[in-house]
Amino acid sequence: MATAYYATPAAANYHTPPTHSHRQRGLRMCDQCGSAEQPASKPFRLCGGCMTTNYCSPECQKLNWPSHKAICQHTAAQVSAAKQQPISAEYPDENLAKQLRRFTSLHAALLGWAGFQALQLKRLPANVRQNALLIELSYRPTSDSHRQFVVKGTHVVPRTYVTSRDPLVAADIQRREERCRRSGGIGTCVVLIQCGGISQVMPVEVDSPSKISWDERGDWADVLNHFVESGRPDFKPISTTARGVYYG
């Protein structure tokens, strides 16, 4: 399928050279209260068990622990088990699972946006309950920790492809889905990131389409490739509103 042409790039810094530093990272949301991180003034804390869930404060982390405990311990066990797997020529790093989780955290804004676009949630919000986005990665040995993965392929798959594999993951997605709908959202967009035999599920709670100003983009896969290849975690999607065009 031919790539659609857009007069405006998908991000403000799309054509600028990568200028990332080790202190940059993607958008993070508190899993308890849903607030967005402001890294310059108040960096979030990462759960030390699963290394995937973020909190704005110790208070939010404590409040969230009863619902997070099962999936946290399960995820931590998966990371530990992955380190015991035989090292292959294609995936030579025993810390691949940890690196994949770091990749997901680093590119959270980009991955969530790609899932939203791939499932066409602005026009077809019901797709959030039917489908999921599968992103296949290849490992690239390099000293640049921002560029250790490249996108091998992307596929829209039935959501059961993810939820039927692991009951605890399915329960965590359902918990987020119910919380999202109670606050007026449409549900949880599921993004599955895979590299070899290691995978990471990224659930993204999606607000009502009427409140989301992101432009629809048919070139989302090319944009995903571009930012992952560049190792840039500062992706900010374009939005067209009655007040004009802005990024973020």
WOSUL-V693097 format. One record per pair of residues at least 12 apart in sequence whose ideal C-beta (glycine too) atoms are under 10 Angstrom apart, sorted by the first residue. I is the first residue (numbers start at 1). J is the second residue. If there is no record, write none. Layout:
i=I j=J
i=I j=J
This chain:
i=1 j=218
i=1 j=221
i=2 j=218
i=3 j=218
i=3 j=219
i=3 j=221
i=3 j=222
i=4 j=216
i=4 j=217
i=4 j=218
i=4 j=219
i=4 j=220
i=4 j=222
i=5 j=218
i=5 j=219
i=6 j=215
i=6 j=217
i=6 j=218
i=6 j=219
i=6 j=223
i=6 j=238
i=8 j=215
i=8 j=217
i=8 j=238
i=8 j=240
i=8 j=245
i=9 j=217
i=9 j=219
i=9 j=223
i=9 j=226
i=9 j=238
i=9 j=247
i=10 j=110
i=10 j=113
i=10 j=117
i=10 j=214
i=10 j=215
i=10 j=217
i=10 j=219
i=10 j=220
i=10 j=222
i=10 j=223
i=10 j=224
i=10 j=226
i=10 j=227
i=10 j=235
i=10 j=236
i=10 j=237
i=10 j=238
i=10 j=247
i=11 j=109
i=11 j=110
i=11 j=113
i=11 j=223
i=11 j=226
i=11 j=227
i=11 j=232
i=11 j=234
i=11 j=235
i=11 j=236
i=11 j=237
i=11 j=238
i=11 j=247
i=11 j=248
i=12 j=234
i=12 j=235
i=12 j=236
i=12 j=237
i=12 j=238
i=12 j=245
i=12 j=246
i=12 j=247
i=12 j=248
i=13 j=227
i=13 j=230
i=13 j=232
i=13 j=234
i=13 j=235
i=13 j=236
i=13 j=247
i=14 j=223
i=14 j=226
i=14 j=227
i=14 j=230
i=14 j=232
i=14 j=235
i=14 j=236
i=14 j=238
i=14 j=247
i=15 j=226
i=16 j=230
i=16 j=232
i=17 j=230
i=17 j=232
i=18 j=144
i=18 j=146
i=18 j=147
i=18 j=227
i=18 j=229
i=18 j=230
i=18 j=231
i=18 j=232
i=18 j=234
i=19 j=230
i=19 j=232
i=19 j=234
i=20 j=106
i=20 j=144
i=20 j=146
i=20 j=147
i=20 j=230
i=20 j=231
i=20 j=232
i=20 j=233
i=20 j=234
i=21 j=146
i=21 j=233
i=22 j=145
i=22 j=146
i=23 j=39
i=23 j=40
i=23 j=43
i=24 j=39
i=24 j=106
i=24 j=146
i=24 j=231
i=24 j=232
i=24 j=233
i=24 j=234
i=25 j=37
i=25 j=39
i=25 j=43
i=25 j=44
i=25 j=102
i=25 j=105
i=25 j=106
i=25 j=107
i=25 j=108
i=25 j=109
i=25 j=146
i=25 j=233
i=25 j=234
i=26 j=103
i=26 j=104
i=26 j=105
i=26 j=106
i=26 j=107
i=26 j=108
i=26 j=109
i=26 j=110
i=26 j=111
i=26 j=112
i=26 j=227
i=26 j=232
i=26 j=233
i=26 j=234
i=26 j=235
i=27 j=39
i=27 j=54
i=27 j=105
i=27 j=107
i=27 j=108
i=27 j=109
i=27 j=110
i=27 j=112
i=27 j=113
i=27 j=233
i=27 j=234
i=27 j=235
i=27 j=236
i=27 j=248
i=28 j=43
i=28 j=44
i=28 j=45
i=28 j=46
i=28 j=53
i=28 j=54
i=28 j=55
i=28 j=56
i=28 j=105
i=28 j=106
i=28 j=108
i=28 j=109
i=29 j=44
i=29 j=53
i=29 j=54
i=29 j=55
i=29 j=56
i=29 j=108
i=29 j=109
i=29 j=112
i=29 j=204
i=29 j=205
i=30 j=44
i=30 j=45
i=30 j=53
i=30 j=54
i=30 j=55
i=30 j=56
i=30 j=57
i=30 j=60
i=30 j=61
i=30 j=64
i=31 j=44
i=31 j=47
i=31 j=52
i=31 j=53
i=31 j=54
i=31 j=55
i=31 j=56
i=31 j=60
i=31 j=61
i=31 j=63
i=31 j=64
i=31 j=67
i=31 j=68
i=31 j=176
i=31 j=179
i=31 j=203
i=31 j=205
i=32 j=53
i=32 j=54
i=32 j=55
i=32 j=56
i=32 j=57
i=32 j=59
i=32 j=60
i=32 j=61
i=32 j=62
i=32 j=63
i=32 j=64
i=32 j=65
i=32 j=67
i=32 j=68
i=33 j=55
i=33 j=56
i=33 j=57
i=33 j=59
i=33 j=60
i=33 j=63
i=33 j=64
i=34 j=56
i=34 j=60
i=34 j=179
i=34 j=180
i=34 j=183
i=34 j=185
i=34 j=205
i=35 j=55
i=35 j=56
i=35 j=57
i=35 j=60
i=36 j=56
i=36 j=109
i=37 j=54
i=37 j=55
i=37 j=56
i=37 j=108
i=38 j=56
i=42 j=56
i=42 j=57
i=43 j=56
i=44 j=56
i=44 j=57
i=44 j=60
i=44 j=61
i=45 j=57
i=45 j=58
i=45 j=60
i=45 j=61
i=46 j=61
i=46 j=101
i=46 j=102
i=46 j=105
i=47 j=61
i=47 j=64
i=47 j=65
i=47 j=68
i=47 j=72
i=47 j=75
i=47 j=76
i=48 j=61
i=48 j=72
i=48 j=76
i=49 j=65
i=49 j=68
i=49 j=69
i=49 j=71
i=49 j=72
i=49 j=73
i=49 j=74
i=49 j=75
i=49 j=76
i=49 j=77
i=49 j=79
i=50 j=68
i=50 j=71
i=50 j=72
i=50 j=73
i=50 j=74
i=50 j=75
i=50 j=76
i=50 j=77
i=50 j=78
i=50 j=79
i=50 j=101
i=51 j=72
i=51 j=75
i=51 j=76
i=51 j=79
i=51 j=97
i=51 j=98
i=51 j=101
i=51 j=102
i=51 j=104
i=51 j=105
i=52 j=71
i=52 j=72
i=52 j=75
i=52 j=76
i=52 j=79
i=52 j=100
i=52 j=101
i=52 j=102
i=52 j=104
i=52 j=105
i=52 j=108
i=52 j=200
i=52 j=201
i=52 j=202
i=53 j=68
i=53 j=71
i=53 j=72
i=53 j=75
i=53 j=105
i=53 j=172
i=54 j=105
i=54 j=108
i=55 j=68
i=67 j=171
i=67 j=172
i=67 j=175
i=67 j=176
i=67 j=179
i=68 j=172
i=68 j=175
i=70 j=167
i=70 j=168
i=70 j=171
i=70 j=172
i=70 j=175
i=71 j=166
i=71 j=168
i=71 j=169
i=71 j=171
i=71 j=172
i=71 j=173
i=71 j=175
i=71 j=201
i=72 j=168
i=72 j=172
i=73 j=168
i=74 j=166
i=74 j=167
i=74 j=168
i=74 j=169
i=74 j=171
i=74 j=172
i=75 j=97
i=75 j=101
i=75 j=168
i=75 j=169
i=75 j=172
i=75 j=200
i=75 j=201
i=78 j=97
i=78 j=101
i=78 j=166
i=78 j=168
i=78 j=169
i=78 j=198
i=78 j=199
i=78 j=200
i=79 j=95
i=79 j=96
i=79 j=97
i=79 j=98
i=79 j=100
i=79 j=101
i=79 j=198
i=79 j=200
i=80 j=97
i=81 j=97
i=82 j=94
i=82 j=95
i=82 j=96
i=82 j=97
i=82 j=98
i=82 j=100
i=82 j=196
i=82 j=197
i=82 j=198
i=82 j=199
i=83 j=95
i=83 j=96
i=83 j=97
i=83 j=98
i=85 j=97
i=85 j=196
i=85 j=197
i=85 j=198
i=88 j=139
i=88 j=196
i=88 j=197
i=90 j=138
i=90 j=139
i=90 j=195
i=90 j=196
i=91 j=138
i=91 j=139
i=91 j=141
i=91 j=195
i=91 j=196
i=91 j=197
i=91 j=198
i=92 j=139
i=92 j=141
i=93 j=139
i=93 j=141
i=93 j=148
i=96 j=139
i=96 j=148
i=96 j=149
i=96 j=195
i=96 j=196
i=96 j=197
i=96 j=198
i=97 j=195
i=97 j=196
i=97 j=197
i=97 j=198
i=97 j=199
i=97 j=200
i=98 j=198
i=99 j=139
i=99 j=145
i=99 j=148
i=99 j=149
i=99 j=195
i=99 j=198
i=100 j=137
i=100 j=139
i=100 j=148
i=100 j=149
i=100 j=193
i=100 j=194
i=100 j=195
i=100 j=196
i=100 j=198
i=100 j=199
i=100 j=200
i=101 j=193
i=101 j=198
i=101 j=200
i=101 j=202
i=102 j=145
i=102 j=146
i=102 j=148
i=102 j=149
i=102 j=200
i=103 j=137
i=103 j=145
i=103 j=146
i=103 j=148
i=103 j=149
i=103 j=193
i=103 j=195
i=103 j=200
i=103 j=228
i=103 j=231
i=103 j=233
i=104 j=135
i=104 j=191
i=104 j=193
i=104 j=200
i=104 j=201
i=104 j=202
i=105 j=200
i=105 j=202
i=105 j=233
i=106 j=145
i=106 j=146
i=106 j=149
i=106 j=228
i=106 j=231
i=106 j=232
i=106 j=233
i=107 j=135
i=107 j=146
i=107 j=149
i=107 j=193
i=107 j=202
i=107 j=224
i=107 j=227
i=107 j=228
i=107 j=231
i=107 j=232
i=107 j=233
i=107 j=234
i=107 j=235
i=108 j=191
i=108 j=202
i=108 j=204
i=108 j=233
i=108 j=235
i=109 j=204
i=109 j=227
i=109 j=233
i=109 j=234
i=109 j=235
i=109 j=236
i=109 j=237
i=109 j=248
i=110 j=220
i=110 j=223
i=110 j=224
i=110 j=226
i=110 j=227
i=110 j=228
i=110 j=232
i=110 j=233
i=110 j=234
i=110 j=235
i=110 j=236
i=110 j=237
i=111 j=133
i=111 j=135
i=111 j=189
i=111 j=191
i=111 j=193
i=111 j=200
i=111 j=202
i=111 j=204
i=111 j=224
i=111 j=227
i=111 j=228
i=111 j=235
i=112 j=133
i=112 j=189
i=112 j=191
i=112 j=202
i=112 j=203
i=112 j=204
i=112 j=205
i=112 j=206
i=112 j=235
i=112 j=237
i=113 j=189
i=113 j=191
i=113 j=204
i=113 j=214
i=113 j=217
i=113 j=220
i=113 j=223
i=113 j=224
i=113 j=227
i=113 j=235
i=113 j=236
i=113 j=237
i=114 j=133
i=114 j=135
i=114 j=151
i=114 j=154
i=114 j=189
i=114 j=191
i=114 j=204
i=114 j=217
i=114 j=220
i=114 j=221
i=114 j=223
i=114 j=224
i=114 j=225
i=114 j=227
i=114 j=228
i=114 j=235
i=114 j=237
i=115 j=128
i=115 j=131
i=115 j=132
i=115 j=133
i=115 j=135
i=115 j=156
i=115 j=188
i=115 j=189
i=115 j=190
i=115 j=191
i=115 j=192
i=115 j=202
i=115 j=203
i=115 j=204
i=115 j=206
i=115 j=220
i=115 j=224
i=116 j=128
i=116 j=133
i=116 j=189
i=116 j=191
i=116 j=204
i=116 j=206
i=116 j=209
i=116 j=212
i=116 j=214
i=116 j=216
i=116 j=217
i=116 j=220
i=116 j=237
i=117 j=133
i=117 j=214
i=117 j=215
i=117 j=216
i=117 j=217
i=117 j=218
i=117 j=219
i=117 j=220
i=117 j=221
i=117 j=223
i=117 j=224
i=117 j=237
i=118 j=131
i=118 j=132
i=118 j=133
i=118 j=134
i=118 j=135
i=118 j=154
i=118 j=155
i=118 j=156
i=118 j=189
i=118 j=191
i=118 j=217
i=118 j=220
i=118 j=221
i=118 j=224
i=119 j=131
i=119 j=132
i=119 j=133
i=119 j=156
i=119 j=159
i=119 j=189
i=119 j=190
i=119 j=191
i=119 j=206
i=120 j=156
i=120 j=216
i=120 j=218
i=120 j=220
i=121 j=186
i=121 j=187
i=121 j=189
i=121 j=204
i=121 j=206
i=121 j=209
i=121 j=212
i=121 j=214
i=121 j=216
i=122 j=206
i=122 j=209
i=122 j=210
i=122 j=212
i=122 j=213
i=122 j=214
i=122 j=215
i=122 j=216
i=122 j=217
i=123 j=209
i=123 j=216
i=124 j=209
i=125 j=185
i=125 j=186
i=125 j=187
i=125 j=206
i=125 j=208
i=125 j=209
i=125 j=210
i=125 j=212
i=126 j=186
i=126 j=187
i=127 j=156
i=127 j=159
i=127 j=186
i=127 j=187
i=127 j=189
i=128 j=159
i=128 j=177
i=128 j=180
i=128 j=185
i=128 j=186
i=128 j=187
i=128 j=188
i=128 j=189
i=128 j=190
i=128 j=204
i=128 j=205
i=128 j=206
i=128 j=209
i=129 j=159
i=129 j=177
i=129 j=186
i=129 j=187
i=129 j=188
i=129 j=189
i=129 j=190
i=130 j=156
i=130 j=158
i=130 j=159
i=130 j=160
i=131 j=155
i=131 j=156
i=131 j=157
i=131 j=158
i=131 j=159
i=131 j=160
i=131 j=161
i=131 j=162
i=131 j=189
i=131 j=190
i=132 j=155
i=132 j=156
i=132 j=157
i=132 j=158
i=132 j=159
i=132 j=160
i=132 j=161
i=132 j=162
i=132 j=163
i=132 j=173
i=132 j=188
i=132 j=189
i=132 j=190
i=132 j=191
i=132 j=192
i=132 j=201
i=132 j=202
i=132 j=203
i=133 j=154
i=133 j=155
i=133 j=156
i=133 j=157
i=133 j=159
i=133 j=162
i=133 j=189
i=133 j=190
i=133 j=191
i=133 j=192
i=133 j=193
i=133 j=202
i=133 j=204
i=133 j=220
i=133 j=221
i=133 j=224
i=134 j=153
i=134 j=154
i=134 j=155
i=134 j=156
i=134 j=157
i=134 j=161
i=134 j=162
i=134 j=190
i=134 j=191
i=134 j=192
i=134 j=193
i=134 j=194
i=134 j=199
i=135 j=149
i=135 j=151
i=135 j=152
i=135 j=153
i=135 j=154
i=135 j=155
i=135 j=191
i=135 j=192
i=135 j=193
i=135 j=194
i=135 j=195
i=135 j=200
i=135 j=202
i=135 j=221
i=135 j=224
i=135 j=228
i=136 j=151
i=136 j=152
i=136 j=153
i=136 j=154
i=136 j=155
i=136 j=192
i=136 j=193
i=136 j=194
i=136 j=195
i=136 j=196
i=136 j=199
i=137 j=149
i=137 j=150
i=137 j=151
i=137 j=152
i=137 j=153
i=137 j=193
i=137 j=194
i=137 j=195
i=137 j=196
i=137 j=198
i=137 j=199
i=137 j=200
i=137 j=228
i=138 j=150
i=138 j=151
i=138 j=152
i=138 j=153
i=138 j=195
i=138 j=196
i=139 j=152
i=139 j=195
i=139 j=196
i=139 j=198
i=140 j=229
i=142 j=231
i=144 j=231
i=145 j=231
i=146 j=228
i=146 j=230
i=146 j=231
i=146 j=232
i=146 j=233
i=147 j=228
i=147 j=229
i=147 j=230
i=147 j=231
i=147 j=232
i=148 j=195
i=148 j=231
i=149 j=193
i=149 j=195
i=149 j=228
i=149 j=229
i=149 j=231
i=150 j=195
i=150 j=225
i=150 j=228
i=150 j=229
i=151 j=193
i=151 j=221
i=151 j=222
i=151 j=224
i=151 j=225
i=151 j=226
i=151 j=227
i=151 j=228
i=151 j=229
i=152 j=194
i=152 j=195
i=152 j=225
i=153 j=194
i=153 j=221
i=154 j=191
i=154 j=220
i=154 j=221
i=154 j=224
i=154 j=225
i=155 j=192
i=157 j=190
i=157 j=192
i=159 j=173
i=159 j=188
i=159 j=189
i=159 j=190
i=159 j=192
i=161 j=190
i=161 j=192
i=162 j=190
i=162 j=191
i=162 j=192
i=162 j=199
i=162 j=201
i=162 j=203
i=163 j=190
i=163 j=201
i=165 j=192
i=165 j=199
i=165 j=201
i=166 j=199
i=166 j=201
i=169 j=190
i=169 j=192
i=169 j=199
i=169 j=201
i=169 j=203
i=170 j=190
i=170 j=201
i=172 j=188
i=172 j=201
i=172 j=203
i=173 j=187
i=173 j=188
i=173 j=189
i=173 j=190
i=173 j=201
i=173 j=203
i=174 j=187
i=174 j=188
i=174 j=203
i=175 j=188
i=175 j=203
i=176 j=188
i=176 j=189
i=176 j=190
i=176 j=203
i=176 j=204
i=176 j=205
i=177 j=189
i=177 j=190
i=177 j=203
i=177 j=205
i=177 j=206
i=179 j=205
i=180 j=203
i=180 j=204
i=180 j=205
i=180 j=206
i=180 j=207
i=180 j=208
i=181 j=205
i=183 j=205
i=183 j=207
i=183 j=208
i=184 j=207
i=184 j=208
i=184 j=210
i=184 j=211
i=185 j=205
i=185 j=206
i=185 j=207
i=185 j=208
i=185 j=209
i=185 j=211
i=185 j=212
i=186 j=205
i=186 j=206
i=186 j=207
i=186 j=208
i=186 j=209
i=186 j=212
i=187 j=203
i=187 j=204
i=187 j=205
i=187 j=206
i=188 j=202
i=188 j=203
i=188 j=204
i=188 j=205
i=188 j=206
i=189 j=202
i=189 j=203
i=189 j=204
i=189 j=205
i=189 j=206
i=190 j=202
i=190 j=203
i=190 j=204
i=191 j=203
i=191 j=204
i=212 j=237
i=212 j=239
i=213 j=237
i=213 j=238
i=213 j=239
i=213 j=240
i=213 j=241
i=213 j=242
i=213 j=243
i=213 j=245
i=213 j=246
i=213 j=248
i=214 j=237
i=214 j=238
i=214 j=239
i=214 j=240
i=214 j=248
i=215 j=237
i=215 j=238
i=215 j=239
i=215 j=240
i=215 j=245
i=216 j=240
i=217 j=237
i=217 j=238
i=220 j=237
i=223 j=235
i=223 j=237
i=235 j=247
i=235 j=248
i=236 j=248
